[in-house]
Amino acid sequence: MSVVKEAVAKVVEHNGGMSLEIDGEIQPFTSYKITETHDTESMLEAARIEVPAMAREGITLCWVPVFIDWSGEGEYDFSDMDLRIKTILDLYDKHAIPGTTPARIVVRIQAAVFTPVWYVKQAADADGNATNLIEYRNPWGVVDSCPIDDLERQRYSTQFPERMSTLAISVGDEFWDTHAVDCLKAIIEHVRSSDYAHRVFGWLPCAFNTNEWFLRTFAPEASCDFSAPTQQAFRNYLRAKGIDCDDEPVPSPASCMAVDHGEFLDPRNPESQRVEEFSLWLSSRFTDIILGFAKVLKTSYIDSPKLIGFFYGYSLGLSRLQDLSQSGQLGVDRLLRSEDVDFICSPNEYFFRADEKEFTASTVMGPFSDSGACCNKLVFLEDDHRPPFTTAANSAFSTRDEWHDEMFFRHIFAQMMSHGQQLWWYSLGARWFKDTYRQKIVGDLHRIGKEALKFDRSSVAEVAVILDERSVSAMRFNPAFQQSLLTDGHGSFFPAGVPFECFELKTFLSNADHSRFKVVVFLNLFLVDADILAAVENFKSNDRTLMFFFAPGVLNDKGDERELSMKSASELTGMNLVKGDDDTPLTIWVDPERVSLLPDNKDVRYGWLHMDTAVQPTVIGIDDDSVESLGFLHSGNVGFGIKKNREWTSVFSAAPALPQNVLRALLKRVGVHLYNEHGDVVYVNKSMLAYCASSSGKKELKLPCSSTLVDALDGTVLELDDKNSVSLNMKRHETRIFWIKR
């Protein structure tokens, strides 16, 4: 064992934000991750260019992707891992700012480590085909397969090349509970006995698709995992619950898309029951594996705790994919409750990156930085956006020029700073930080982040947006509709001109400080029981507004029975809701001749406007004379309304994803402070404000109280007028970051 005292890392609350503490010192919330290519020389070549620059900018917390050679049971070669770590630390030491604390690292174990060729070969069938790799099928057969002879090369990509289906050892295989755990223990033991042990402050074990602990495929109408180990494990799970099934119970792709009650599964149908149970089993299995890894790490470091975390919380980002419910990513509540997990992490949302879109925003893919905080966890955002010199056909992966590049850096940074959480800059492609202008950008932002640690980083958000992962498992495959419910529904709040927080349902109900919120928005609270209904009932006070969408509370679990219930829907929303005609389009008309919601009396239509995707949504209307009508279904019935009760207000929209002007008018009406009304994005906490312009022109920024704004980058001072407002002239996508001085 190392004779040098190892670092002690822990998560603490500091000045209203979640922070990393190492050896009693609060750390900056920004760090750096080198490219993760398995080509070691390419990785080290990039390190020789980028690490010296990061060291000179004072960015000394580094995430190091590592590989080992695992040639057989108990046979490990750590030389490549040692070379990577020692080279990076040597580079930091050589170029460090005099007097600074030596650089420290997180060991990021790459997913390819946990796809050892020897283990796949020993389970091959008589024809030499793999039997223990994840298997995707669509209605026409097996989607992807990997010849064992090609596995050594393909495993580094973590997905099959044609359809980008996850390439990994089967989720149901006992490998994850035995050999993988033994491998992890061996890596830990080697690191602790190395001469760099005292420079390690954390661990990030990776597995499955793109190293991020989820399952995915782009094969049309495909589902997973039909491998023998998963069939057996799922069969054992069902039979232990007393559910009859055949020997291969994993639900077929057709079953996953079948229509029972519109978008909702009917558990009385045995096939649909297996679809829901398989979703629940997959997420439970993923969290079991992750927590098994976390326990090994935690117990290995009882004497010198390290920061331990995993990629997780992707339910929003994956909502655009057909197999969201089979992604394994619907267990965030359980991870955040574990004492063995210190953080979760994910990239900034791809869907809102492009500078061609109406507005840009950044958020953790599953936007659970706020759930993490209320559970005393860190949440790391990975900023891996491309520099202009790279090319990509997808606009979400492109940056036009150096100016747009800097604005992306700024608004991604500002979003995490405003939420009191963490960020690493990731050189996804080799030498993405080779240019001095990029090095200066992150250096300047790093210094702003260090300054922010001195100030109060508490939230000022008056709006909470809630995502219910349980309800996803109770729905059929329909990616376009899930995107409308979740990604679009959540995204509509960014240009509303208000700061907001986003939570997973269970952590919000049990851990969040509810008193701060004037508005609580339930994007997809479709599945309820007595406990959920009682918990929501507690929010119906203090003049709070609750917002519901699509089919709130229609699935009511009573013991072992589930009913499709308009009664529980009405109880949840406080309105009399009725099921409409199934042939009615799921669209809402905000008719200015009948509704006075919008200040410009604009005629607005929104809802399910897609013609290229078959959808069977349940259409629910309002039949309640005490409700003020705000919008109408095709039938003429009210589909969007507001009801003022004695102690609370209820809002219901049959169609998800309110247009930003409708949402803005609604929030203003119920008493939420709007920082701007131009469709721009604001990130705010008690000490800082960032303004991200969605269009060019003169902007009016209005604060809730008298303040002075100081530009965090150039020191420019802006005084507010007697209405607490100030005008800004901005270009589209320009982002400015201010300190709020009172």
N, C-alpha and C positions, 0 to 999 in steps of 0.2 A: 504493500500500500504506500501511497505517496506520503512523505514526511512533512510536506508543506500543507498547512491548514487549508481545507477546501472552502470555497465560497458558500455562504448561506443565503439562499434567495427565498423571498416570500412575497405574498400579495398583501398590500395594506391600502387603506383609504387615506388619502392625503389631500387636504384642501379641497374636499368635495369631489375628487376624482379617484378612480382606482389606479394604483401605482405599483411598480416593481421596486422592491427594496433588496439591495445586495449588501450584506455585511453592515446593515444598519443605515445605509445611505440610499435616499430616494434616487432612482435612475431616470434619465430622460425617457420619454415615451416613444422615441423614434430609434430605429435600429436598421440594420442592413443585412440582406441575404444574398450571397453569391450565387451565380448560376448553378443549376443542379445537374448538369450533364454528367453522364457516366464516363465520358471521355476525360480522364483525369488531367491529361496535359492541356486540353482545351480549357478546362476549369481553372487550372493553375495559371495559365497564360492570362486569362481574364482577371484573376486575383492580383497578378503582378501589376496590372494597370489600375484596377479599381480600389483595392485595399489601401494603398498608400494615400489615395485621394480621400477616402473615408476617414483614415487616421488623421490627416491634416485638418479635416473639418470637425474632428472631435466625435465622430460617430463610431463608437468603439464596442458596441454590442453587436455581435455578428452571428448569424445562423449559418451553420456549415452542413451542407448535404453530404452524407457519407454512404459508402458502399463497402461491403465485405465480400470475400470469396468464401462461400459456404458450399463446400464440395461434397459433404456427406454428413451423416449424423454425428454431431459433436466435433466436426472438422472445420475449423474457422481460420481464416487468414485475415488479419487486421492491418496488413501493411499499407494498403491503399488508403484506408481511413486515417491512419497515423500520418501519412504523407500529406494529405489534404489539411488536416487540422494543424500540424506543425508548421507547414508552409504559410498558412494564413496568419497564425500567431506571430511567426517570425517577421512577416511583412508589417504587421501592426507595430511590433516592437521597434522595428527599424525606422518607421516613419511617424511614430507617436509624437504628439505635442509634449514638449518637456514639462514634467511635473504632473501629468495626467495619470489617472489610474490605468494600469495595463488593460488591454482589451480582454473581453471575456466572450465565451461562445455558448451557443446552444447546439447540441448534437442532434441533427435531423437525420434519422435513419430512413433511407429511401425505401419505397414500396417494393422495388425489385429484390431487395434483400429477402423479403418474405415470399418470394416465388422461386425457391431453389429447384433447379432442374433435376437434381437427384431424387427429390421427393415425388415429383411428377412421374419420373421414369419408373420408380418402384411400384407405382399403382397402375401402370399401363395395362391395357387388355392384351389378348392373345395376338391381335393384329398390330400392336405397338401404338395404339391410340390412347391419348390421355383420358382418364376417367374422373379426375379430381380437379379439373379446372371449371370455373363458372361457365355455364352453358345457357346461351340465349336461343329462344325459338320464336318464330312468328308462325302464322297459320300455314306457311308453306314448308316449314322444316327448320333445321338447325341453321342459325344465322352465321355464326363464325366458328372456326376451329383453328387450332394452332398445332401443326406437326411438332412432335417433341423435338425433332432435330433442329427446329427453328426457334424453339422457346428461349434459348440463351440470348438470342438477339432481340426478340420481340418483347421480352418481359420488362425491359427498361422503359418502354413506352406506356406500360400498364394497361394497354388496350389493343385490341385487334385492329389492324390498319384499315380495313375496308369500311366497317360500320362503327368504329370507335366503341365497340362493346368491351366492357371491363375484362381484362386479362389478369386473373389471380387465382390462387387456390380457392376452391369452393368454400362458401361461407359456412356450410354445415360440416365441413371436415374437422375432425378432432385435431388436426395440425395446429390450429390457432390456439388450442388449449395446452398443447404439449411441446412440439418441436419449436414453434415460433416463440413460445415463452422461454424455452431453454436458450434459444439464440439470443433473445433480448438480455437474459441474465449474463450470458457470456460476454456480450458487448459492454455491459455495465461494468463487469468485473475487470475487463481489460482497460477500460477508460480510467477506472479508479486506481489501477496499478501503474498508470502511465505518468510521465513527467509533466503532462499538461492537465492533470486532474483538477488542480486548483484554479484553472482558468475556465472550467465548465460551470455555468450557472443554470442550465436548463436542458430539457430533453423534449424532442418532438418526433415520436415514432410515427411513420406514415405507412399506409397500406391501401390497396385497392385502386380505384380509378384515379389517374393523375395524382397519386399519392394522397388523396384527400378523403379516404374513408367513405366512398359512396359507390353505388352501382349505376351504370349508365349504358345506353345504346342509342344509336341513331338509326337502327334498322326499323323500317316501318312496321308498326303493329307488333313489335317484339316484346317479350317479357322474359323473366329469368326466375330462378336459377334451376335448371332441369338436370343438373349433375346428380349422380348417384348419392354422394354424401349429403347433399341438401334434401333430396327426396326422403332419405332415411331419417334425417334429423327432424324435418317438418312432420313426417308421419308419426314419429315418437311424441312430438309436441301435441299433435291433435288427439292422439289416442289417450294421452295422459289427461287431457281435458274432457274425455268422454265423447269425442266427436268421431263418428264413423268415417272411415276413408279407405281408399284402396292403397296399394303399395306405392303408387306414384301420385301423391296428392297435390303437388305443386300445380296451381291453377293454370289452365291454358290461356294463351293470348286472347282467344275469343271470349272466355269467361271474364277476363279483366275489363273488357269493353262492353259487356252485355248491359242491357237496360232493364232495370227492375222498377224503381220509382224515379223516373227521370235520371238525374245524375247520381242517385243514391242506391247503394246496395241493399238488398233485402236478405238479412241473415237467415230467414226461414227457407231460402233457396240454398240447398247444400253447396252448389258451385259458388254462389256469391259469398256464402259464409267462409269458404276457403280463401277467396280473394282477400277478404278483410283480415282473416286470421294470418294469412301469409305476410301481409304488410306489417302487422303487429309483431309477428315472429322475427322478420328480417331486422327491423329496427331494434328489437330486444337483443337479437344475436349480435348485432354490431356493437351495441353498448356493452354487452357482456365481454366481448373481445377487448374493447378499448379499456374497460375498467379492470380487466385482468392484467393488461399491460401496465396501467397506471399503478395498480397495487404492487407489482414487482418493483417499479421504480421508486415508489414511496417507501417501501420497506427496505430497499437497498440503501437509502440515504437518510435513515432515521437520525444519524449523527450529524449530518450536514445537508439539510433539505434543499432540494433544487426545484426549479419551476418546471412543472410537468403539464403538457397539454397536447391537443389533437385538433386536426382539421375537423370541424363539425359545425352544424347549424345552417345547412344549405337549403332548407325547405322553400325559401323564396326563390333563390336563383335557379333551383331545379324545377320550379313549377312550370317552366316552359317545355319540359321534357315529358314524354308520355308516361314514363315509369316513376314519377315522383313518389307514389306510395310504395314502390319497391326499391327505393334508393338506399334504404338503410339509415336515412337521415332524419327520422321522425322521433328521436329519443333525446332531444336536447335537455329536457327537464331533468331526466335522470343523471345526465353527465354533470349538469350544473349543481346538482345536490350532493355530488360525491365529494368527500373530503380528500380524495386522492387526485383530483383533477384541479389544476390551478388556472387553466385558460383554455379557450377554444379559439380557432382562427379560421379565416377564409379570405378569398380575394374580394376586391371591391366589385360591385355588381356590374357584370358585362353589359346588361341591357341598357344601362344609362350612361355608358362611357362616351359614345360617339359624339363628336362636336357637330355632326350633321343633324342631330335630333333637336326637337323643340326646346328641350332643356337638358342639362346634364346634372347628375347627382351621383354621389358615391355613398355606398353603405356596405356593411358586411353582407355577404350573399344571403345568409339567413340573418336578418338584421337584429341580432340578439346581444349587441353590446350593452343594452340597458337591462336585459334579463341577466346577463353576466354580472353586471354591477350590483344588482339587488341580491345576488347570491354570493357576493364578495369574490368574484372571479375577474380575471383579466380577459379581455377580448382583443385579439390582434387582427388588424386589417392588413392585408397584403396588397400593396400598390405595385402592380406589375405591368402598368400600361407601357405601350411601345414608344420608343423615341422616333422622331421623324425619319431617320435614315433607314429604318426597317420598312418592309412592305407587307401588306396583307389585304386580301380581297374584302374581308369583312370590315365594315366601317367601325365596329366596336373595338377593333384591334389596331386602329390606325390613329396617328396624330399628324396633323397637316404640317406644322412648322414648329420652330422653337418657342414662339409665343404661346401657341395653344398647348404645347408640352408643359410649359411653366404653369399655365392656368389649371391644367389637370392636376399637377402636383399640389397646387395651392388648395383647390377645393376638396381634394381627398384628405389632405392633411387637416384642413379646418374642420371637416366633419368629425373626425376622430377626436381632435382636440376639444371640440365643443361638447362631446359626450364623455370626456374624461377617461378615454381609453387609449389603446396602444396602436402602433403602426410600424411595419417594416417596409423599407424600399427594396424591391426584389429585381435583380438583374436577370430576368427570365431568359433572355438570350445572352450569349456570351458577349461581354464588353458593352452592354447597353448603357453603362455609366462611364464610358471612355471619354466623353466630351466634357471639357471643363465647364461649359455653361450648365450642364446637368449637375455636376458636382457642386457648383456654387449654389444652385437652387436648393438642393437638399441640405447643404450646409447652412444656408440662411434660415430655412424652415426648422432645422434642428435647433438652432439658437433661439428661435421664437418659442419652440416647445420647451426648452429649458427655462426660459423666462416665465412661461405660463405656469410652471410648477410653484411659483411664488404667490400666485393669485388664487382666488376662490373659483374653483371649476364646477361648482354646483349647477345643476340644471335649472333652467327657467321655463321649461316646456309646460304648457297647459293642456297638451293633447297627448293621449296615449293610444297607440294603434296596436291591436292585439291579433295575433295569428294563432289559430287552434290547430295543432298538428294532429290531434285525435280525429278530427272531422275528415282529414284527408284520407285516412285509412277506410273510412266508411263510404267512399265514393269510387265510381268506376274510372278507368283511364279516360281522360279527355284533357290533353295538355293545353289546348288553346283556351278552354274554359277555366282551368286552374290558373293560367297566367292572368286572365281577366280578373279573377277573384283576388289573387294574391299579389303578383308582381305589379300589375297595373293599379290595383286598389291601393297598395302601399305607395307606389310611385306617385300617385296623384297628390299626395300630401307635400311633396317637395316644392312644387311651384305655388303652393297655397299662400306662402308668405309668413308661415309660422314655424317655429321650432317644434319638433315633436319627438317622442320616444316610441320605440317599438319593442314589444315583449312577446314571448311565448306565453300562452294562456295560463298554464299551471304556475309558472314562476311569478307571473303578475298577480294572480289571485292570492298566493301564499306569502310572497316576499316583498312586493313593491310598496312604496309609500303612496297610497291612493289619494291622500288628501291634497296632493299637488295638482291634480288634474281636474280641469273644468269639463273636459270632453273625453270620453272613453269610446273608442271605435272598435267594434268587433267585426273583422273582415269576413270571418267564416265560422261563426259559432253556430254550427248546425246540429251538433250532437250534444245533448244535455242529459242530465240525470238530476236527482233531487239535490245533490250537493252543489252542482253547478248552478242550478236555478237559485238556490239559497245564497250562494256567493254573489251572483249578479244582483240579487235583490238588495244586498247591502250597499250597492253603489247608487241606489235610487234615493239619493238624499243630497243635501247641501247645494241644491240648485244645479246639480250636475246634468250634463247631456250625454245620453248613450245613443250610439249609432249602430244600426244593424243592416245587413245586406242579404239579399237573395232569398234564403230560406232559414232564418234564424230559429233554432230550437225545434225544427220539425222532426228530428230524430230523438225520441225520448226513450232512454233506457230505464226500464223498471225491473230491477232484478235481472233475470235471465231473458226477459222479453224486451223487444224493441218495437215501438209503434210509430207510425208516421202520423204526427199529431198536430193539427192546427190549434188545439187547446194549449199545448205547451209553447207553441210559437207565440200565441197571443199573450200568454202569461209572461214570457220572457220580455217581449217588446212593450207590453202595456197597451197594445192596440188590438182590436179585433181583426185578425188576419184570416183570409179565406183563400182556398186553393182555386186558381183560375183554370181556364180551358187550356188543355195541353197543346192545342194547336195555335195558341196565341204567341206571337213573337215576344222575346224577352227584351223589350225596348221601352224607354220612357220618353215622353214628350213634356218638356217644361214649356208650356204654352203661355206666352206673355199676355194673351187675352184673358186667361183665367188665373194666372199666377203672378204675384208681384214680388218675386224673390230677387231677381237680378236688377242691379241699378240701371242698366241700359236697356232693360226689357227685351233682351235678346231671346230669340227662338232657339232652344237647345234640344237636341235629341241625343240620347246615349243608351248604351246597353249592348246586347249581343248583336253586332252588326255583321258578323262573318257569314259569308255564303259558301266558303270552301270547306267547312268542317261541319259534319253532322252533329247536332247537339239536341238533347232531349231535356231541356231545363224545366224544372218545376216553376211555374209562374204563380206567384202569390200576390194577391191584391189586398187592399185595405177596405173594410166595410165597417166604418166607425165614424159616426157623425161628429165626434169630439176631436177628430183629426183634421188639421188644416192641410188641404191638398196642395202639393208642390209639383206633382207630375202625374202623367196618365199613361196607362197601358193602351195597347191597340184596341182592346175591348171597350175602352172608355172609362173603365174602372180606375180608381186611384191606385197608383203603384209606387208613389213617392210622397211621403207626408211627414208632418211634425205634430207632436201632441204635447202640450204643456200640462204637466201634472202639478200637484201642489208643491212637491219637493224636488221634482226632477223633470227633465224633458226627454222625450223619446223621438228618434228619427229612424224611419225605415225606408229603404229603397229596394224594390224587387230586383233591379239590375245593379250589378257591382260597378265599382270604379267611377265615382262621380267625376264629371269634368271639372277642371281646376277652378273655373269661374263660379260654378255652382257650389263647389266645396268651400271656396273662399267666402262667398256670400253667406253661406250657412254658418260657418265658424264665426264670422263677424256678428251675425245676428244673435248667437248664443253667448256672446261676451268674450270671445278669445281675441287677444290683441294681435293685430296684423302689422307686421314690420314693413311690408310693402304690398302693393296691390297690382304689380306689373307682371306677375307670372315668374318672378325671379326666386331663386333659392337662397334661404338664409340659414346659417348655423349660428346658434347663440347659446352662451351660458352666462353666468353672472359677471364674468370679467372680459369676455371676448365676443366679437360678432364678425362673421364673414358674410359678404354679399357676393353672390354669384349671378351675374346677369344672363338672362335667357334671351335678351334682345339688346340691340344698341339704342342709346338715347339717354334722355334725362330721367333719372330715377329719384323718387322720393322715399327716403328711409325714415321711418317713424319709430321712436323708442317709447317704452311705456312710462319713462320718467326722465327728468332733467339729467343730462349727462354730457360728457365731452368724449369724442372719439379720437383716438390716436392711431394712425396707420402703423401697424406692427413692423412693416418693412422699411419705410422711409421716414417715419416720425411725423408726417403731416398731421396737424391738429385740425379737427373739424368741430366747430361749435354748433349746437342745435339752436333752432329758433324757439320762440315762445310756445310753439305747439310740439316741442320735442322732436322736430323734424329737421332733416338736412337733405340737400339735393346732391346727387352724384351724376356725373356724365360718364357713361361706361360703354365699352364695346361688348358685343355679344360674347358670352363665355368668359368675360373678364371676371376675376375674383380678387377682391380686396379683403384684407384681414385687419381688424381694428381691436385695440384694447378699449374697454369701456371704463372711463374714469368718472367717478361721481363726487 
